[in-house]
Amino acid sequence: MVDVQIILSFLWVAVVLCYLYGDVFSILAGDFKPGEIDGKPLTEIMVLVMAFIMVIPIIMIALTLILDYSVSRWANIIVASGFILFNILSIRGYPIYEKFTLLVSMGFNVLTVYTAWNWLI
């Protein structure tokens, strides 16, 4: 049986890959314009916020493996739930391929919540 910590860490890796593939598809489709988002110039604060959001799943990979059981369990439930809500609120304006990668990432987040919720020692 695979350890629950490894399963949860893998689910966070999958979320990161979904986000990265969505960004790659955006570049390949020509929807990406350097220095702009939705036709508005990017500011340092906007990029910092995006970096912060993107680094959370990466941090969760490590935290899932090093935190105590109960802290890790609740951190996974809370953070994955937050990402589900964040993605639901932001999905409407994206092209179909971005919606697809966001839906897949939300599926991984749902699995994360389910796995962490049912994680018993």
VOLOTI-904906 format. One record per residue (C-alpha): residue number from 0; residue in one letter; x, z, y. Coordinates in nm, 3 decimals, decimal comma. Layout:
{resi:NUM resn:A px:X pz:Z py:Y}
...
***
This chain:
{resi:0 resn:M px:0,000 pz:0,000 py:0,000}
{resi:1 resn:V px:0,133 pz:-0,097 py:0,342}
{resi:2 resn:D px:0,168 pz:0,191 py:0,588}
{resi:3 resn:V px:-0,103 pz:0,197 py:0,856}
{resi:4 resn:Q px:0,160 pz:0,220 py:1,130}
{resi:5 resn:I px:0,308 pz:-0,112 py:1,017}
{resi:6 resn:I px:-0,035 pz:-0,275 py:1,003}
{resi:7 resn:L px:-0,118 pz:-0,155 py:1,354}
{resi:8 resn:S px:0,220 pz:-0,269 py:1,488}
{resi:9 resn:F px:0,167 pz:-0,611 py:1,331}
{resi:10 resn:L px:-0,175 pz:-0,636 py:1,495}
{resi:11 resn:W px:-0,010 pz:-0,575 py:1,834}
{resi:12 resn:V px:0,247 pz:-0,847 py:1,757}
{resi:13 resn:A px:-0,042 pz:-1,082 py:1,680}
{resi:14 resn:V px:-0,206 pz:-0,998 py:2,014}
{resi:15 resn:V px:0,118 pz:-1,074 py:2,201}
{resi:16 resn:L px:0,152 pz:-1,407 py:2,019}
{resi:17 resn:C px:-0,206 pz:-1,503 py:2,108}
{resi:18 resn:Y px:-0,135 pz:-1,438 py:2,475}
{resi:19 resn:L px:0,190 pz:-1,633 py:2,462}
{resi:20 resn:Y px:0,030 pz:-1,928 py:2,285}
{resi:21 resn:G px:-0,250 pz:-1,931 py:2,544}
{resi:22 resn:D px:0,013 pz:-1,951 py:2,819}
{resi:23 resn:V px:0,203 pz:-2,227 py:2,636}
{resi:24 resn:F px:-0,117 pz:-2,427 py:2,589}
{resi:25 resn:S px:-0,193 pz:-2,384 py:2,959}
{resi:26 resn:I px:0,145 pz:-2,532 py:3,047}
{resi:27 resn:L px:0,112 pz:-2,818 py:2,796}
{resi:28 resn:A px:-0,240 pz:-2,903 py:2,916}
{resi:29 resn:G px:-0,116 pz:-2,929 py:3,273}
{resi:30 resn:D px:-0,336 pz:-2,642 py:3,392}
{resi:31 resn:F px:-0,034 pz:-2,445 py:3,510}
{resi:32 resn:K px:0,105 pz:-2,494 py:3,858}
{resi:33 resn:P px:0,424 pz:-2,298 py:3,930}
{resi:34 resn:G px:0,377 pz:-2,038 py:4,200}
{resi:35 resn:E px:-0,004 pz:-2,057 py:4,193}
{resi:36 resn:I px:-0,299 pz:-1,903 py:4,015}
{resi:37 resn:D px:-0,644 pz:-2,052 py:4,072}
{resi:38 resn:G px:-0,500 pz:-2,250 py:4,363}
{resi:39 resn:K px:-0,374 pz:-1,939 py:4,541}
{resi:40 resn:P px:-0,006 pz:-1,858 py:4,590}
{resi:41 resn:L px:0,129 pz:-1,588 py:4,359}
{resi:42 resn:T px:0,261 pz:-1,274 py:4,521}
{resi:43 resn:E px:0,519 pz:-1,036 py:4,375}
{resi:44 resn:I px:0,243 pz:-0,778 py:4,323}
{resi:45 resn:M px:0,030 pz:-1,028 py:4,127}
{resi:46 resn:V px:0,324 pz:-1,113 py:3,901}
{resi:47 resn:L px:0,405 pz:-0,745 py:3,857}
{resi:48 resn:V px:0,045 pz:-0,672 py:3,752}
{resi:49 resn:M px:0,053 pz:-0,962 py:3,504}
{resi:50 resn:A px:0,386 pz:-0,838 py:3,367}
{resi:51 resn:F px:0,245 pz:-0,487 py:3,331}
{resi:52 resn:I px:-0,058 pz:-0,615 py:3,140}
{resi:53 resn:M px:0,157 pz:-0,830 py:2,911}
{resi:54 resn:V px:0,406 pz:-0,554 py:2,833}
{resi:55 resn:I px:0,143 pz:-0,302 py:2,718}
{resi:56 resn:P px:0,097 pz:-0,462 py:2,371}
{resi:57 resn:I px:0,475 pz:-0,482 py:2,335}
{resi:58 resn:I px:0,507 pz:-0,113 py:2,416}
{resi:59 resn:M px:0,226 pz:-0,038 py:2,168}
{resi:60 resn:I px:0,431 pz:-0,198 py:1,888}
{resi:61 resn:A px:0,700 pz:0,065 py:1,936}
{resi:62 resn:L px:0,472 pz:0,357 py:2,021}
{resi:63 resn:T px:0,264 pz:0,299 py:1,707}
{resi:64 resn:L px:0,577 pz:0,348 py:1,499}
{resi:65 resn:I px:0,726 pz:0,647 py:1,682}
{resi:66 resn:L px:0,435 pz:0,859 py:1,806}
{resi:67 resn:D px:0,284 pz:1,142 py:1,607}
{resi:68 resn:Y px:-0,014 pz:1,040 py:1,389}
{resi:69 resn:S px:-0,296 pz:1,174 py:1,607}
{resi:70 resn:V px:-0,145 pz:1,052 py:1,935}
{resi:71 resn:S px:-0,072 pz:0,709 py:1,788}
{resi:72 resn:R px:-0,421 pz:0,685 py:1,640}
{resi:73 resn:W px:-0,594 pz:0,760 py:1,970}
{resi:74 resn:A px:-0,351 pz:0,549 py:2,174}
{resi:75 resn:N px:-0,432 pz:0,249 py:1,952}
{resi:76 resn:I px:-0,807 pz:0,307 py:1,979}
{resi:77 resn:I px:-0,801 pz:0,352 py:2,357}
{resi:78 resn:V px:-0,557 pz:0,074 py:2,447}
{resi:79 resn:A px:-0,711 pz:-0,183 py:2,209}
{resi:80 resn:S px:-1,059 pz:-0,098 py:2,341}
{resi:81 resn:G px:-0,928 pz:-0,142 py:2,695}
{resi:82 resn:F px:-0,792 pz:-0,486 py:2,609}
{resi:83 resn:I px:-1,123 pz:-0,587 py:2,451}
{resi:84 resn:L px:-1,305 pz:-0,489 py:2,770}
{resi:85 resn:F px:-1,041 pz:-0,655 py:2,993}
{resi:86 resn:N px:-1,066 pz:-0,982 py:2,796}
{resi:87 resn:I px:-1,446 pz:-0,981 py:2,797}
{resi:88 resn:L px:-1,445 pz:-0,939 py:3,175}
{resi:89 resn:S px:-1,189 pz:-1,215 py:3,232}
{resi:90 resn:I px:-1,279 pz:-1,480 py:2,973}
{resi:91 resn:R px:-1,544 pz:-1,676 py:3,168}
{resi:92 resn:G px:-1,317 pz:-1,880 py:3,395}
{resi:93 resn:Y px:-1,074 pz:-2,006 py:3,132}
{resi:94 resn:P px:-1,059 pz:-2,346 py:2,960}
{resi:95 resn:I px:-1,181 pz:-2,361 py:2,599}
{resi:96 resn:Y px:-0,835 pz:-2,331 py:2,440}
{resi:97 resn:E px:-0,766 pz:-2,014 py:2,642}
{resi:98 resn:K px:-1,106 pz:-1,875 py:2,545}
{resi:99 resn:F px:-1,019 pz:-1,941 py:2,181}
{resi:100 resn:T px:-0,686 pz:-1,755 py:2,199}
{resi:101 resn:L px:-0,855 pz:-1,468 py:2,386}
{resi:102 resn:L px:-1,129 pz:-1,447 py:2,122}
{resi:103 resn:V px:-0,867 pz:-1,438 py:1,847}
{resi:104 resn:S px:-0,672 pz:-1,168 py:2,032}
{resi:105 resn:M px:-0,996 pz:-0,970 py:2,073}
{resi:106 resn:G px:-1,048 pz:-1,003 py:1,698}
{resi:107 resn:F px:-0,706 pz:-0,847 py:1,644}
{resi:108 resn:N px:-0,798 pz:-0,572 py:1,892}
{resi:109 resn:V px:-1,121 pz:-0,504 py:1,702}
{resi:110 resn:L px:-0,917 pz:-0,478 py:1,381}
{resi:111 resn:T px:-0,680 pz:-0,241 py:1,560}
{resi:112 resn:V px:-0,965 pz:-0,013 py:1,666}
{resi:113 resn:Y px:-1,119 pz:-0,026 py:1,317}
{resi:114 resn:T px:-0,786 pz:0,043 py:1,143}
{resi:115 resn:A px:-0,690 pz:0,326 py:1,377}
{resi:116 resn:W px:-1,038 pz:0,479 py:1,359}
{resi:117 resn:N px:-1,025 pz:0,485 py:0,977}
{resi:118 resn:W px:-0,661 pz:0,599 py:0,963}
{resi:119 resn:L px:-0,645 pz:0,918 py:0,760}
{resi:120 resn:I px:-0,336 pz:1,105 py:0,654}
***
